[in-house]
Amino acid sequence: MLHMRGSQVLLAAALFLGAPARAGGAAGGLQPPRPPDPVIVLWPPEGLSMPLSDGEWVMGSVSDPAAAFTINGASVAVHRNGAFLAWLPVSPGTFTFSCRLSLREGPAQLARRIFVTPPPAPLPARPAAVEPASLWPGADVELRPGDWLAFRMRASPSAQARCRAGRRPWTDLRETEPGNYEGLEAVLPGQALEPSAVECRLRSGRSVARASSPGKVSISSAPPAVLVVRNGAVLRTGPGKGYMLFPPPGTRLRAEGRVGSEFKVGLSPSLEAWVEAKDVEPLPPGTHPPHATAGSVHVGPSGGRSAVRVALTERVAFAVEPGEGGALTLRLYNCAGHVNWIIYDSSETFVREARWRQEDSETVALTIRLDPARTLWGWQAAYEGGALKLELRSAPALAAAPAPALKGRTVVVDPGHNAAPSASDALGPLGTREVDVNFAVAKQVESLLLARGAVPVLTKPEASSEVSLSERGRLAVEKGGDIFVSIHNNSLADGTNPFARPRGFSVFYYHPQSLPLARAVYRSYQRLLPFPGEEVRYGNLAVARISAMPAVLTESLYMPLPVHEEKLNDPAFRRRLAEAVVDGLE
């Protein structure tokens, strides 16, 4: 499940009045026993606050599937097992879903209230008014020379607006659309500003309005702070944006600003990234900023695989990027090249050649050309002493026919998500938990793999086990996995119409060497499942980013759809899902 917010899933689960979900039950189903309530709504939870939308999906169950059931007067189809899923219009503000089940002994009713964020009301032209919450910055910001002061505010239309940070000169803002004002001011070398709020003034005729920003701005021309990475750090493309790099512990970074709880770090003259303050430790003021020197390169075997070792004077951020023909490029940031020697071990056969270049003043690129007759299966990069070691894997040798292709191969099977207290999985209308379904399918996959001679490794021993995303990837590498598959089922985001398009299975990959695996598993799903496919998809997902082996994530069906939940509670169908996965792996 990729979309439902974890806190909302927990709240929805807390509203279920029966026993917690567990494996077993009638016909091997995973849904909990039905509680006696005539109408149960599992989604949306009471008090949900959702973005502005035309509608919202409502999911739950009723005690009598044959009884007429309406929500807000609209007839709702009920599945034969009592489950229902509806899509209903909503309006801004506090909104109530009024459910009514017409039973023989009298109607049963239930009300579920949510809050739909209304659109911002236009501010009057007179008198002049400013919306303080719209002022930039909303959180404290630290800027440095070369950055921009980006003034923004929402205020009365067709007025004169200007802002300033602290006692700096005023900057005139322009109205980009009615009531929205923007302006920019460059931060120049040598400038400084103690933490100060942004002050804004708006003049409309004789009326004047003033407001100050929620966050404060500071400007510093002092030497940048130096940060050292702790465990589990992620470099992102922007504050709160997508994954970019995963620097190992001990990596040093140059801080070039801050927004709220995130530092901006400079990797090269043209590349910056963002990291959470909790994932790094500032070093004492005056610490020299990171700037490694790349020395000699050694190419040779390592533990039955190929490895490229680059001598480095300190730990800096790096990226490994696959290219055409199976080649790889290792980029070292905050680094200068002094590569006088590239040494090739005479027994090395996978790496054909390594060449380096200084791409810019702070980036060294090492391109590694591989034997075109062999397939790049994966790679793993880690610091070892005073060097960065890039380990390369070629495709494993398969057992000779007629033995199964999976014979002797280690397959890491990852049952997606955790149970409470850190649950982020989805629910079905009858209360079936995705985490239980995922684990049940994974156990079926394990059984089939054993029958085909493979060595399956599950990332968690029980459905209730707590295993972090980073631990799943670490386990896959430690156990020598040849291939990795993460088992999931899908959900729906707030405001998504479940019936807007056909819903079915999809397979996600990240690295190029994982794409053939994703396509093979997807073709198996197409062949074995009576549901529509939603195609193979690139996904910037933590477990799909495992690089040491081909890795994919499957989304089999949608938990909120009654027909899908019913199928996922059928052991025979779960066996079919497992067959689709294993056939694709094979």
Solvent accessible surface area in square Angstrom, and as a share of the most:
residue,aa,sasa,rsa
1,M,9,0.04
2,L,59,0.29
3,H,95,0.42
4,M,15,0.07
5,R,112,0.41
6,G,23,0.22
7,S,84,0.54
8,Q,15,0.06
9,V,3,0.02
10,L,65,0.32
11,L,78,0.39
12,A,1,0.01
13,A,39,0.30
14,A,77,0.60
15,L,52,0.26
16,F,31,0.13
17,L,119,0.59
18,G,29,0.28
19,A,38,0.30
20,P,91,0.57
21,A,10,0.08
22,R,138,0.50
23,A,78,0.60
24,G,33,0.32
25,G,70,0.68
26,A,96,0.75
27,A,90,0.70
28,G,25,0.24
29,G,6,0.06
30,L,2,0.01
31,Q,73,0.32
32,P,8,0.05
33,P,84,0.53
34,R,107,0.39
35,P,10,0.07
36,P,128,0.80
37,D,41,0.21
38,P,50,0.31
39,V,7,0.04
40,I,8,0.04
41,V,4,0.02
42,L,0,0.00
43,W,1,0.00
44,P,0,0.00
45,P,0,0.00
46,E,75,0.34
47,G,53,0.51
48,L,8,0.04
49,S,66,0.43
50,M,3,0.01
51,P,78,0.49
52,L,92,0.46
53,S,29,0.19
54,D,125,0.65
55,G,0,0.00
56,E,0,0.00
57,W,0,0.00
58,V,0,0.00
59,M,1,0.00
60,G,0,0.00
61,S,4,0.03
62,V,0,0.00
63,S,48,0.31
64,D,52,0.27
65,P,54,0.34
66,A,100,0.77
67,A,15,0.12
68,A,66,0.51
69,F,5,0.02
70,T,36,0.21
71,I,0,0.00
72,N,68,0.35
73,G,70,0.67
74,A,43,0.33
75,S,103,0.66
76,V,13,0.08
77,A,92,0.71
78,V,33,0.19
79,H,38,0.17
80,R,182,0.66
81,N,43,0.22
82,G,0,0.00
83,A,0,0.00
84,F,0,0.00
85,L,13,0.07
86,A,9,0.07
87,W,67,0.24
88,L,11,0.06
89,P,98,0.61
90,V,17,0.10
91,S,54,0.35
92,P,68,0.43
93,G,17,0.16
94,T,102,0.59
95,F,33,0.14
96,T,47,0.28
97,F,0,0.00
98,S,57,0.37
99,C,2,0.01
100,R,105,0.38
101,L,0,0.00
102,S,52,0.34
103,L,32,0.16
104,R,248,0.90
105,E,147,0.66
106,G,26,0.25
107,P,70,0.44
108,A,15,0.12
109,Q,130,0.58
110,L,47,0.23
111,A,44,0.34
112,R,20,0.07
113,R,120,0.44
114,I,3,0.02
115,F,81,0.34
116,V,0,0.00
117,T,60,0.35
118,P,61,0.38
119,P,73,0.46
120,P,92,0.58
121,A,73,0.57
122,P,120,0.75
123,L,42,0.21
124,P,71,0.45
125,A,47,0.36
126,R,148,0.54
127,P,94,0.59
128,A,11,0.09
129,A,27,0.21
130,V,19,0.11
131,E,55,0.25
132,P,77,0.48
133,A,83,0.65
134,S,34,0.22
135,L,4,0.02
136,W,35,0.12
137,P,1,0.01
138,G,59,0.57
139,A,46,0.36
140,D,87,0.45
141,V,8,0.05
142,E,60,0.27
143,L,15,0.08
144,R,32,0.12
145,P,48,0.30
146,G,63,0.61
147,D,25,0.13
148,W,141,0.49
149,L,0,0.00
150,A,23,0.18
151,F,1,0.00
152,R,112,0.41
153,M,7,0.03
154,R,38,0.14
155,A,1,0.01
156,S,0,0.00
157,P,37,0.23
158,S,97,0.63
159,A,20,0.15
160,Q,131,0.58
161,A,7,0.05
162,R,92,0.33
163,C,0,0.00
164,R,34,0.12
165,A,0,0.00
166,G,18,0.18
167,R,205,0.75
168,R,27,0.10
169,P,101,0.63
170,W,62,0.22
171,T,22,0.13
172,D,116,0.60
173,L,17,0.09
174,R,168,0.61
175,E,59,0.27
176,T,55,0.32
177,E,100,0.45
178,P,118,0.74
179,G,8,0.07
180,N,48,0.25
181,Y,3,0.01
182,E,77,0.34
183,G,14,0.14
184,L,111,0.55
185,E,32,0.15
186,A,39,0.30
187,V,3,0.02
188,L,99,0.49
189,P,111,0.70
190,G,66,0.64
191,Q,50,0.22
192,A,79,0.61
193,L,26,0.13
194,E,140,0.63
195,P,85,0.53
196,S,23,0.15
197,A,35,0.27
198,V,1,0.00
199,E,43,0.19
200,C,1,0.00
201,R,69,0.25
202,L,0,0.00
203,R,123,0.45
204,S,3,0.02
205,G,49,0.48
206,R,238,0.87
207,S,27,0.17
208,V,54,0.31
209,A,14,0.11
210,R,152,0.56
211,A,13,0.10
212,S,64,0.41
213,S,10,0.06
214,P,84,0.53
215,G,1,0.01
216,K,99,0.42
217,V,0,0.00
218,S,22,0.14
219,I,6,0.03
220,S,30,0.20
221,S,52,0.33
222,A,55,0.43
223,P,114,0.72
224,P,35,0.22
225,A,52,0.41
226,V,3,0.02
227,L,1,0.00
228,V,31,0.18
229,V,6,0.03
230,R,114,0.42
231,N,122,0.63
232,G,60,0.58
233,A,3,0.02
234,V,27,0.16
235,L,0,0.00
236,R,64,0.23
237,T,83,0.48
238,G,6,0.06
239,P,57,0.36
240,G,60,0.58
241,K,121,0.51
242,G,36,0.34
243,Y,53,0.20
244,M,37,0.17
245,L,18,0.09
246,F,89,0.37
247,P,10,0.06
248,P,31,0.19
249,P,63,0.40
250,G,27,0.26
251,T,0,0.00
252,R,49,0.18
253,L,0,0.00
254,R,31,0.11
255,A,6,0.05
256,E,46,0.21
257,G,4,0.04
258,R,81,0.30
259,V,52,0.30
260,G,27,0.26
261,S,63,0.41
262,E,16,0.07
263,F,19,0.08
264,K,22,0.09
265,V,0,0.00
266,G,2,0.02
267,L,0,0.00
268,S,11,0.07
269,P,90,0.57
270,S,104,0.67
271,L,57,0.28
272,E,80,0.36
273,A,0,0.00
274,W,25,0.09
275,V,1,0.00
276,E,51,0.23
277,A,25,0.19
278,K,141,0.60
279,D,18,0.09
280,V,2,0.01
281,E,80,0.36
282,P,80,0.51
283,L,47,0.23
284,P,96,0.61
285,P,139,0.88
286,G,80,0.77
287,T,38,0.22
288,H,132,0.59
289,P,42,0.26
290,P,2,0.01
291,H,80,0.36
292,A,0,0.00
293,T,50,0.29
294,A,1,0.00
295,G,17,0.16
296,S,45,0.29
297,V,1,0.01
298,H,66,0.30
299,V,0,0.00
300,G,1,0.01
301,P,66,0.42
302,S,16,0.11
303,G,87,0.83
304,G,82,0.79
305,R,82,0.30
306,S,9,0.06
307,A,0,0.00
308,V,0,0.00
309,R,74,0.27
310,V,3,0.02
311,A,42,0.33
312,L,13,0.06
313,T,101,0.59
314,E,42,0.19
315,R,86,0.31
316,V,0,0.00
317,A,0,0.00
318,F,29,0.12
319,A,11,0.09
320,V,25,0.14
321,E,75,0.34
322,P,47,0.30
323,G,45,0.43
324,E,163,0.73
325,G,70,0.68
326,G,28,0.27
327,A,18,0.14
328,L,1,0.00
329,T,21,0.12
330,L,0,0.00
331,R,48,0.18
332,L,1,0.00
333,Y,13,0.05
334,N,0,0.00
335,C,0,0.00
336,A,31,0.24
337,G,21,0.20
338,H,114,0.51
339,V,16,0.09
340,N,103,0.53
341,W,170,0.60
342,I,49,0.25
343,I,88,0.44
344,Y,96,0.37
345,D,50,0.26
346,S,121,0.78
347,S,71,0.46
348,E,25,0.11
349,T,92,0.53
350,F,2,0.01
351,V,8,0.05
352,R,131,0.48
353,E,46,0.20
354,A,3,0.03
355,R,156,0.57
356,W,87,0.31
357,R,109,0.40
358,Q,72,0.32
359,E,69,0.31
360,D,47,0.25
361,S,78,0.50
362,E,27,0.12
363,T,4,0.02
364,V,3,0.02
365,A,0,0.00
366,L,3,0.02
367,T,35,0.20
368,I,0,0.00
369,R,118,0.43
370,L,12,0.06
371,D,21,0.11
372,P,104,0.66
373,A,94,0.73
374,R,95,0.35
375,T,80,0.46
376,L,19,0.10
377,W,54,0.19
378,G,0,0.00
379,W,8,0.03
380,Q,66,0.29
381,A,24,0.19
382,A,46,0.36
383,Y,22,0.08
384,E,88,0.40
385,G,68,0.65
386,G,57,0.55
387,A,20,0.15
388,L,0,0.00
389,K,29,0.12
390,L,0,0.00
391,E,34,0.15
392,L,1,0.01
393,R,19,0.07
394,S,31,0.20
395,A,43,0.34
396,P,29,0.18
397,A,90,0.69
398,L,110,0.55
399,A,36,0.28
400,A,86,0.66
401,A,93,0.72
402,P,141,0.89
403,A,32,0.25
404,P,55,0.34
405,A,31,0.24
406,L,10,0.05
407,K,101,0.43
408,G,44,0.42
409,R,56,0.20
410,T,21,0.12
411,V,0,0.00
412,V,0,0.00
413,V,0,0.00
414,D,1,0.01
415,P,1,0.01
416,G,1,0.01
417,H,27,0.12
418,N,21,0.11
419,A,6,0.05
420,A,63,0.49
421,P,113,0.71
422,S,60,0.39
423,A,12,0.09
424,S,41,0.26
425,D,4,0.02
426,A,0,0.00
427,L,8,0.04
428,G,0,0.00
429,P,0,0.00
430,L,22,0.11
431,G,4,0.04
432,T,0,0.00
433,R,51,0.19
434,E,0,0.00
435,V,2,0.01
436,D,9,0.05
437,V,0,0.00
438,N,0,0.00
439,F,24,0.10
440,A,20,0.15
441,V,1,0.00
442,A,0,0.00
443,K,87,0.37
444,Q,40,0.18
445,V,0,0.00
446,E,36,0.16
447,S,53,0.34
448,L,13,0.07
449,L,0,0.00
450,L,109,0.54
451,A,86,0.66
452,R,54,0.20
453,G,32,0.30
454,A,6,0.04
455,V,76,0.44
456,P,20,0.12
457,V,27,0.16
458,L,29,0.15
459,T,7,0.04
460,K,1,0.00
461,P,102,0.64
462,E,102,0.46
463,A,19,0.15
464,S,75,0.48
465,S,23,0.15
466,E,86,0.39
467,V,24,0.14
468,S,56,0.36
469,L,101,0.50
470,S,81,0.52
471,E,68,0.30
472,R,4,0.02
473,G,14,0.14
474,R,106,0.39
475,L,32,0.16
476,A,0,0.00
477,V,54,0.31
478,E,110,0.49
479,K,109,0.46
480,G,32,0.30
481,G,0,0.00
482,D,12,0.06
483,I,15,0.08
484,F,0,0.00
485,V,0,0.00
486,S,0,0.00
487,I,1,0.00
488,H,16,0.07
489,N,1,0.00
490,N,5,0.03
491,S,0,0.00
492,L,4,0.02
493,A,40,0.31
494,D,31,0.16
495,G,22,0.21
496,T,39,0.23
497,N,44,0.22
498,P,2,0.01
499,F,122,0.51
500,A,74,0.58
501,R,105,0.38
502,P,97,0.61
503,R,18,0.07
504,G,0,0.00
505,F,1,0.01
506,S,2,0.01
507,V,0,0.00
508,F,18,0.07
509,Y,37,0.14
510,Y,45,0.17
511,H,17,0.08
512,P,74,0.47
513,Q,26,0.12
514,S,0,0.00
515,L,39,0.19
516,P,86,0.54
517,L,13,0.07
518,A,0,0.00
519,R,122,0.45
520,A,25,0.20
521,V,0,0.00
522,Y,14,0.05
523,R,137,0.50
524,S,3,0.02
525,Y,1,0.00
526,Q,102,0.46
527,R,150,0.55
528,L,38,0.19
529,L,13,0.06
530,P,95,0.60
531,F,33,0.14
532,P,58,0.36
533,G,30,0.29
534,E,14,0.06
535,E,107,0.48
536,V,41,0.23
537,R,92,0.34
538,Y,125,0.48
539,G,7,0.06
540,N,51,0.26
541,L,39,0.20
542,A,29,0.22
543,V,7,0.04
544,A,0,0.00
545,R,39,0.14
546,I,17,0.09
547,S,20,0.13
548,A,3,0.03
549,M,1,0.00
550,P,4,0.03
551,A,0,0.00
552,V,0,0.00
553,L,4,0.02
554,T,0,0.00
555,E,1,0.00
556,S,1,0.00
557,L,0,0.00
558,Y,6,0.02
559,M,0,0.00
560,P,0,0.00
561,L,25,0.12
562,P,20,0.13
563,V,72,0.41
564,H,7,0.03
565,E,1,0.00
566,E,46,0.21
567,K,72,0.30
568,L,0,0.00
569,N,14,0.07
570,D,55,0.29
571,P,44,0.27
572,A,72,0.56
573,F,13,0.06
574,R,16,0.06
575,R,92,0.34
576,R,104,0.38
577,L,1,0.01
578,A,0,0.00
579,E,51,0.23
580,A,0,0.00
581,V,0,0.00
582,V,0,0.00
583,D,44,0.23
584,G,6,0.06
585,L,15,0.07
586,E,85,0.38
